[in-house]
C-alpha cells in the first residue's frame, strides 16, 4: 500500500497518540475525584465495571478518526486488473514431432489443453486469436473478444504433420495484432526451426513494433522421442526460444508434462493480460471511518458514555 500524501499519515498517527494521551489524562482525573469518597472500596468497585465500556468506545473513536485521516493521506492498493486493450495470439506448433507421447497423451493434445486453460484465465473483453504452424503458418482464428468462439476454434487446429516454421508463425501472428494496445504473442513449440524465416530475425522485427513475446517449450532434448514417421529425434531448441523471449521482453518456460504446461499458460495469462495497477482506497477508508464514528457516538449517547 502506498500513500499520495504520506505527511497526512504522520498527522493521523500523532492525532491518535494525542487522543490516547487526553483519554488517559481524563481517566486519571476521574480516579482522583473518586478518592474523595469516604468508602474507597465502594468507589473502586463502582468504577471497575464502568471502565471497559469507556475504553471500548474510546478505541472505536480512535479507529474511526484514524481511518478518516488515512483516507485524507490518499491510500492506494495494488490490485490485479484486466488490461482493457489486451490482444493475444497463441502460436501453436502442429509439426510432426507434436505427436510424440513423452507428454501424456501427446504433445499436441497437451498443447490444446494448455490453450484452453489460457483462454479460461484471461478476463472478458480480451481479444484472443490462434495461429497454427508446421511447414507453414495459418490463421485458425483471428483475434476476437468472443472467447467461446476461440475455444471452438481449437477443434480446427490441424493434426501434427510436417516441419517447423517458427519465424513464419511469429510474422503471421504479428500481422493479426492491432497497431496499438497491449499486444502479446504466446509461442508454443517442441522443435527446431527448419523452414521459412529465421525465427530470431522475425522476433527482432516483431519486438520492434512493441509486441510482447512469451515462449513455451514442450518436451525436452533428452526425451529420446522419435518424430513419428521419421528417424529424427524430437528435440527442443531451448536456446532459440530463450532468445526470442528475451527479444520480446517476455519469459521462456519449459514444460515436460501436461500439468506443468497448463500451469505455465495460466501464469502467462495472469502475468500479461492482467496488470497490477494502483487502486485508490480513500473512499473505503473514509466510509468505514465515518460510519464507525457515527455508530460510536450514537452508542455513547444512548449509554451516557461519551469519552
N, C-alpha and C positions, 0 to 999 in steps of 0.2 A: 504494500500500500504506500502511495506517495501523497504529498500534500502540495496544493497550488500555493498556499500561503502558510508555510511552516511556522512563521513567527507567531501566528494566532494559536497554534497548538501549544506553544510555550505559555501563552496567556491563559489557555484553558487549564494547564497543569497548575499554574500559580493561583488561578481563581479557585480551583478545588481545594488546594492547600490552605488558602485563606479562609474558605468556608469551614474547613475542618478545625482550623485554629479558633475561629469565632464560636463554633459549637462547643468545643472543649472548654472554652472560657465561660460560656453561658452555663454549662453543666457544673463547673466548679462553683459558680456563684449560687446556683440552686442548692448545692450541697452545703455551702457555708450558711445560707439562710436557714436550712433545715436544722442546723445545730442549735438554733435559738430555742427550739422546743425543749421543754424540761424532760420529757420522756424520749431520750435519744434512741433507745432500742425501737420504740414505736415509730419514730420518724424514719429511721433507716429501713425498717420493714415496709413502711408505706411507700417509700421512694423506689425500692428494688423492682417491683413488678412494673412500675411506670417507666423505667429506664429504657427497656429494649424496644418498645414501640417507637419511642422518640428517636432512638438510634436508627431504626429501620427507615423511618420517614426521612431523617436527615440523609441517609445513604441514598435513598431514592431521589431526593432533591439534588444531591451532588452528581449522581449519574446522569440525570436529565440535563442539568446545566452543562456538564462536560460534553454530552452528546451535541448540544446546540453549539458550543464553542468549537468542537471538532468539525461540525458542518461548516462553520464560517472559515475554517482553515482549508476547505476545499479538498477533502479526501478523494483519491482516485484508486480504484482497484483494477488490477489487470485481469481481464476475462477473455476467454476464447470466443470469438465472434466469427460468423461466416463472412468470407470475402464476398462483397456484393457484385464484383465484376470478374469472378473466377471462371476460367475456361481451361479444361484439361483434355488432352488427347492421350489415350492409352495406346501404346505401340506394342502389339503382342506378336511375338515370334511364332510363326507357323511352319518353320523349316522341318525337314525330315527328322532331325535329332530330337524334336519335341515329342516324338513317340517313345522315347526312352522311358523305362519303368523304374529308374532309381528313385524317382519321386512318385509316390503312390497316388492314384493308379497309373497315371502317366504324367509327364511334364506338361503336356498340353491341357489335360483335364485340371491339373492343379493351377495352371495359369488362368483358366476361365473362372475357377472358384475364387481365386485371388481378385480377379477383376470385379466379380460380383460384390466381394467384400468392400472393395474401394468405392463402388457406386453406392452401397448402403451407408458408407461412412461420410460421404460428402453432404453438405447442407442443401436443402431445397433451394433452387434457383441457380445452382452451379451448372454450367454447360459442360457436358462430357461428350467426347467423341471417341471413336475406336478406329485404329489403323492396324491391319494385319500385314505381316511381311514374311516372305520366304525368298524365292528368287527375284521377286518384285514386290513392291508395296501397293496396297489397295485400301481405299476408304470403305470400311464396313458400316460406319455410322458417322455422319457429320455431327459436329458439336451441337447439342440440344439440351435445353433445360428439362425436357421430358425424360426423367430418369427411368421410367418404366419402359420407354422405347429403347433406351440404351441397354437395359437388361435383356430385352427381347433380341436385340441385335447380336448379342453374344452367341446366339444359336446360329448366326450366319458366318461366324468366323470359320474359315476353311480348315479342313483337316491337315495335319502336318505332312508336308511334301516339299522337296526342293532345297535350294541353298539358303544363304543368309545375307540379305541386303540391308544392313543396319543403316548405312548412310542414306539410302533412298527412303527408308522409313522415317528418319528424322526430318528430311526435307519435305516429304508429303505431309507429315503431322504439322509442321510449322505453317504450311500453306493453309491449313484448316483453321488456324487461330486468328483472332482479330488483331488489328494493328496496335491496339492499346488494351490496358487492363491487366489483371493478374493472370498470366498465361503459363501453363505448365505442360511439359511433355513427360510422361512416365514410360520409360523404355524397359520392356522385359524381354530378355533373350537368354538362350542357353548355349550359344555357339560363337563361332569366329566369323567375322565378316569375310565373305568370299565372292561377293558380287556387287556391282554397282559402285556408287560413290564411296570415297574414303570417309569412314564414319567420323574421324577426328576433325577433318576439314568441314564436314557437314555440321558437326556440333559447334565449331567456331562460328560458322555463318549464322546458325540458329541463335546462339547465345548473344551474338552481336545485335540481334533485334530485341534484346531484353527478355528473352524467353527462358524460363527456368527449366532445367532438365534433371530428372531423377532417374537413376538406373538400378535395375534389379537383375542379378544373375541367378538363374535357377540351375541346380545341378552343381557339378564340380569337375575339376580336371582329373581327379583320381577316382572317378566313379567306375571306370572300366567298361562303361556302356558303349556299345557299337551302334552307330546310326542304322536303324533298320533298312535292309536292302542294300547296304554298302559294307565295306570293310574298314570304314573310318571311325575313329573314336569320337564320341560326343563330348568334345572338350569345351571349356568355358574360357573366354578371353577376358579375365577379370581386369587386367591392366588397362585394356582399351575402355572398358566400362567405367573404371575409376577416372580415367582421363576425361571421358565425355561428361561425367557428373561434375567434375571439377570445373570444366569449361563453362558448364551451365549453372554454376553456383548451387549445385544440388549435392546429393549424397548417394553413394553406391552401397547397396545392400546385397548380401548373398544368402540364398535360401537353399537348403539341401533337403527339405521336406515340405509337405503341403501346408502344415500348420504355420511354420515359420514364414512361408511365402504369403499366406493370408495376413499374418501379423505385420509383415513389412508393408504390405499395401495399405492396411488400415493406418499404420503410423505415417505413411506418406500423405494420406488423405487428411489426417488430423494436423500434420505439420506444414502443409502447403495451402490447401484451400481454406482451412480455418486459420485465423490470425489472432494473435494476442494484442489487444488494444486496451488502453486505459478507459475505464468507465467511471463517470462522476458519481460519487457516493454521498454527495452533500444532502440531497433530498431525503434519503432513508435515515440518515443520522438526525436531520432536523425534525423529521416526522416522529421518530422514536423518542427523541429528547423532549419535544413539545408535549407529546401525549403523556409521557411519564410525569412531567411537571404538573400537568393539569390534574391527572388522576391522584397524584400525591397530595396536591393542595386540597382537593375535594375530600380525600380521606382524612387529612389532618383537620380540616374544618369540621367534619362530622364528628370526629372523636375529641376535638378540643386540644389537639396536639400539633401545633404549628411550630416547627423547630425555629 
